Structure formats: C-alpha cells, structure tokens
Amino acid sequence: MNPFLNPVFALKILWNYMRGIDRAWRYDREKLKKYQDKALRKTLKYAMKTPLYKKKYEEAGIDIDSIHGIDDLYKLPLITKEDLIKGFPDEIVPPSFKKDKAYLVGTSGSSGRPVQMYKDLEYIMIEALGGVRLLKAYGMNWRKNRITNIGDFSIPKTTDEECLKKGLMGNLQPFFSLKNYQILYTGEDIKTLMEKMDKFKPELLIAYTSVLMELATLKTKGLGKNVNPRYIISSGEVLDSYSRKYIENAFDARVLNLYATTEGGTIAFECTHGNMHINSDFVHVEILDKNGELVNEGEVGSIVITRLYPGGTPIIRYTGLNDLASYSMEECNCGMHTPLMKSLEGRKKDAIVLPGGRIFPPATIPMPLAEAAEKFGYAVKRFQFIQHAVDKIEIRIELDESPKVDEEALLQEIKNNYEKLAGEGVEIITKVAEAEKPEGMITTPLVISKIDKSVIEKELL
C-alpha cells in the first residue's frame, strides 16, 4: 500500500513540507540554532536505539541527556565509514526497524569500500525538502517548471535510483503527474542525452560537471537548440572556475553548485548571489582540522556531518565523506539566514600533494590551467591531472575542434604556470590526450592520484 494513503503519514509529511522549506527564510540564525538543538536531541534518542551508536556512546561514557544541543556535539565520538561498514546490516538501524520496507542505498565506493545504509520513506521525503528549498531559491516550482536531472538512474542502490526515482517519485506519481521532471541516465551516449533534452526543453538542468562539459561542447557545435535552461546545477564533482565559465558560455545560463551526498542528502547549495548555503536545519556541518578541532573561518578542513532528523540509519558526527571545505561567518543578503560554506574544495583523495607537504585541493588545482586556457578562447573542453609521484604530474588536455588554437603554445603556457606553482624539482608533463576513465567509473575524474594515500592523510584529517 502507498504510505500516502495512511492519513497519519500523509499529514506528517505535509506538516514538514509546509514548515520545513521556508525555515531558511523565516528563521534567523539564533532561531535556527534553537531548532538544531531540539532536532539533535530527538535524533540522539533515536540513535541510541541502534546497536552501533549505543555501543559507541556507552564505551565513551556518554550520557545523551548531557547533550543539550549543537554546542555539546564535540563531546560525541566521531563515526567513521568503517563503523557503518562493520555494523551493516543489523547494527546500523534499531532492531525493530523494518528493513524489508526500507530503501537500501550505497555510496559509489570511489574513495574505497562502499557504505550501505537504510532510508525509510519519511526519511526520503524530509531529505527531499532540501531540493525543494533549492528550487524556491531559484524562483522555481517542483510541480510546474521543467527539470532535467541526469544522474545515476538505472544503477541499483544509488540514491538517484532508489530514493529519488523509486522512493520519492514512485510514491508521488499516483497523486501528481510529474511530467515536468525528466530523469536521464549519466551513462547514456552524450548525443542521445542532448536529443532527449532537446525534445523536453528543460528550464533547469542538473548533472555531473564532466557531463555538463560534454553537453556544453555539443551546444557550441549547434546541437540542442531547444536546450536553453534558466539555471544549470553542477553536482557530484568539483566545479572549478574554468568549467563553470565554459558551461555558462555555451548555454548562456548561470551555473550553480550543489553539494549532496548519499549520507547527508542536500547538504548545501549555491544561491543566485553566489554563496553556498548549508541546509543547517537538516544537516549540521562541522569543519575540522587533522587534530579533530574546529578550523578558523576561511581555513580548509574536513567536513563532518550530523543529520538532524531520525529514521533509517542515523548519521551523527560522520567523517566518511572525505571532503574538504571552509566556512564563512558572513550572512548572505539573498534572504536565507542559513550558515555559509566559503569554499567547497572536493575530496581529500583527489588533492595534489607536492614536495614539502604542500597540498592543493581539487577545486584549487585547476586555477593555473584556467588562467592559461582563457587566453586561448576557451578551446579546452576537458582536462585531467594524473599524479604519478610527488614530483611528477601529468596534465591531459582535450581540445575543441573549433576554434583552432596553437596547441604547442597552449601546452607551454599551461606547463609554465604549473612549474611556477610546483617549484623546482617537480616534473610537469602537458599533452593533448583523452582523459583516463578508471574501470567501473561512470564519469571521468578530474584528478587521478597514483601516490600512496597515506601521504595525503598525514597532512589532513
């Protein structure tokens, strides 16, 4: 039976829908903090029903009644990816949890072994409010505007397939047509994707950065005449400044960043004023240094998340995202009062490590390349960094066929810029070549590191 036919469930979701989306505008930061405190206490009570958290907190001597709110969160032990992997399936949900009626989702495993967790439908519906909030911030409506989402659909156990397609849309479709929402599979041929969108005429386009870059190349060649979205959302991969401009130039549309994960849902999104807003009433974000302490404003650290609503597998002080970011104490004048990320730097494993322990996160490392490429009229349609050793970096460039550029001059310009960045003793190799796609990956990674991961881990939490 569809859960929405249960009036108790339907009213609960409706209440969250009517109250939750507007909270970012209605609540100031002080009121948002009070909401977080109350939500955390409720979440902890639920977490104590799961064997994993109960054991963790008892071993650490934690009485959850002593945790009054977000300011006390530091007292709780960190939960790692390994904790969830070892606890699967029985220790990561309460004994009474009905696994057979829940949705089992897993991470991509791109940073190692995949994590699997459970989400029930209430969890999925509340998680979706972050996406509805994003649409409202862009002046859009989930029932009226045409939205194309190119994601991991058709892949079992992905959030896109299990939660969005089956859980969310599957249960809403009996009540809403949802013909304005087009879901496409990332792995389809890029021309096929463009043809399907050309017929659909999306007002909003959501996809991986690498997919958007390929679509942008086709757009510059005259394909997709009816693909003219008002906004484009990049998610799932690092959005560097060059890629953003390349896509914006091709589609003549604003490109905005979205930070969403399997474990945390829609954690943060970029508003039209250019600031990354954390959905702090749904997910609390800590940014910690390698000693587990909060970083100062503007400093880069590791993201630790706490999901502030119960259901399924609790996520409290979870370190498994392996993403780097910094925060800002400023308040945006877009009207939302939620806290801000100053930067979203990408995954630790994708950082470039140079001699002397200097580290350049994925969002930062393309900057010298962008500086060089912009001089040649945005002829670079894709690039990739392969770090063979601490002192050897290969930069692969894929060029658009038009306009023709002086390849040798472009490669030398890029090489010069990175030799200045890296300093003496680091070999920089630049070449025109296709980017590598490791076996089993759907998209092409920006950075492939072939050095020992412990080199990075020594420098970062």
C-alpha positions, -999 to +999 in steps of 0.1 A: +000+000+000+012+035-008+022+052+025+005+084+015-029+066+017-022+065+055-035+098+068-011+100+097+019+096+074+005+120+049-002+147+075+033+143+090+049+148+055+026+177+047+035+194+080+072+191+073+067+203+037+047+234+048+071+243+077+104+230+066+111+246+033+106+282+044+126+278+076+157+291+059+139+324+053+117+326+083+142+318+110+172+340+118+204+323+129+195+323+166+162+306+159+178+281+135+203+272+163+174+266+187+158+244+161+190+225+156+194+219+194+159+204+196+163+183+165+197+169+177+182+158+210+154+140+191+179+124+167+202+112+196+173+094+213+166+076+180+203+068+175+205+052+210+181+025+197+207+014+172+234-011+184+262+009+167+256+042+184+245+027+217+278+008+220+299+038+208+284+062+233+285+037+262+321+030+256+329+067+255+309+072+288+284+095+271+250+102+287+230+116+259+209+136+284+241+157+289+240+167+252+217+198+253+224+209+217+248+216+189+273+233+212+278+199+230+282+180+198+320+179+202+316+156+232+303+128+210+328+104+193+333+106+156+316+079+134+337+066+105+329+049+072+344+017+087+319+019+116+290+018+092+306-009+070+313-032+100+279-025+115+259-033+084+232-046+083+219-052+118+238-027+139+231+005+119+193+005+125+171-002+155+162-039+160+125-030+153+134-013+120+116-029+090+145-034+066+122-051+040+101-020+037+131+004+036+154+015+008+189+002+008+213+027-007+251+027-011+279+052-019+298+049-051+329+035-033+351+059-053+370+066-021+374+029-012+348+004+000+312+015-005+290+023+025+255+009+026+227+024+047+189+023+051+164+050+044+127+048+051+102+068+031+097+095+058+135+100+058+135+103+020+106+128+020+123+150+046+156+147+027+139+159-005+129+192+012+164+205+007+160+201-030+126+218-029+142+247-010+168+250-037+141+253-063+124+280-043+156+299-040+158+299-078+122+310-082+111+276-094+084+251-085+088+213-085+054+208-100+054+234-127+089+240-141+105+215-165+135+199-148+161+175-163+181+155-139+210+135-154+221+111-126+229+076-115+195+063-125+192+027-135+220+018-112+208-003-082+214+010-047+222+046-058+204+074-041+191+086-075+176+053-084+164+040-050+154+073-032+146+098-060+132+075-087+116+047-067+110+061-033+101+098-040+087+098-075+073+063-073+051+071-044+041+106-055+032+097-091-003+083-082-011+118-070+010+141-093+018+137-130+054+147-126+056+150-164+077+181-159+105+161-144+128+143-168+153+117-154+182+106-176+210+081-170+245+095-168+259+066-187+239+072-219+256+084-250+261+122-247+244+129-281+214+108-270+211+128-238+211+161-257+185+148-282+162+138-253+166+172-236+161+190-269+126+175-271+119+182-234+132+218-233+143+220-197+142+251-176+166+236-151+194+211-158+211+191-131+242+169-139+278+160-131+303+187-140+320+163-165+287+156-182+278+193-184+312+199-200+305+173-227+270+188-233+285+223-235+308+211-263+278+198-282+259+230-276+288+251-291+285+229-322+249+238-327+232+208-311+204+211-285+188+243-300+159+239-275+181+232-245+182+267-230+178+263-192+175+293-169+198+277-145+223+247-146+232+229-114+265+211-112+267+183-086+287+152-077+320+165-089+342+196-083+330+227-101+362+246-109+361+282-123+371+272-158+345+245-162+318+269-148+327+296-174+329+271-202+294+257-195+280+292-189+293+305-222+280+275-241+244+277-227+243+314-218+229+303-184+240+306-148+258+276-134+253+270-097+269+245-073+251+217-053+267+197-026+247+165-020+258+131-007+242+097+000+247+101+037+237+137+041+212+145+013+213+181+000+239+195+024+245+228+007+236+247-025+247+280-041+222+308-042+219+333-070+241+357-050+269+332-053+270+319-017+269+282-006+241+279+019+242+249+043+208+233+050+217+235+087+182+226+099+185+193+080+223+186+083+247+202+107+282+207+093+315+208+112+348+215+095+377+200+115+414+201+112+436+170+113+435+171+151+397+170+152+394+206+162+371+232+145+391+252+120+390+290+120+369+309+095+383+306+060+406+277+068+402+245+049+394+213+069+375+181+066+337+180+066+319+161+094+281+159+092+252+152+115+218+145+101+191+163+122+161+140+116+156+104+127+148+074+106+168+047+089+205+047+096+215+077+119+243+099+107+259+117+136+294+132+135+302+112+104+337+116+089+333+093+059+326+120+032+364+128+029+355+162+015+373+195+022+358+229+027+359+261+047+332+282+063+322+318+065+306+337+093+290+363+069+253+363+063+240+364+027+217+392+016+196+368-006+171+364+022+182+330+036+198+330+070+215+296+069+252+294+075+276+295+046+305+275+032+332+298+020+346+272-003+339+236-013+373+221-023+365+185-032+377+152-019+409+146+001+419+117-021+418+140-052+442+165-038+475+171-054+504+167-030+537+185-037+571+182-021+573+197+013+537+187+022+521+214+001+485+203-008+462+217-035+426+206-033+407+197-065+389+230-067+421+249-064+445+230-087+428+239-120+432+276-114+466+280-132+452+259-161+422+281-163+444+312-165+462+298-194+432+283-212+412+315-211+438+332-232+431+308-260+393+314-262+380+285-241+393+259-266+399+234-238+368+212-234+382+188-208+413+184-186+427+159-161+456+158-136+474+125-131+498+125-103+523+097-109+546+107-080+550+136-056+574+151-081+557+141-113+523+154-126+508+148-160+482+172-173+460+159-201+441+183-223+412+176-247+406+204-272+375+215-291+378+213-328+368+249-332+383+274-329+417+261-339+444+270-315+482+268-313+484+236-294+521+239-287+517+275-273+488+264-251+506+234-237+537+255-230+516+282-213+500+256-190+533+240-183+549+273-174+521+281-150+523+248-131+561+249-130+558+282-112+532+267-088+551+235-081+586+249-079+619+233-088+622+195-088+587+187-100+583+174-135+552+188-153+540+169-184+514+185-206+499+167-236+468+167-258+452+134-250+419+118-239+413+118-202+416+084-184+384+068-170+392+041-144+374+009-148+340+009-131+336+046-131+307+063-149+323+098-151+358+109-158+377+121-126+394+154-125+423+140-106+438+106-106+464+101-079+488+072-081+507+080-050+503+064-016+471+078+001+489+080+034+509+109+020+477+130+020+463+115+052+494+127+071+486+162+062+448+161+065+423+146+089 
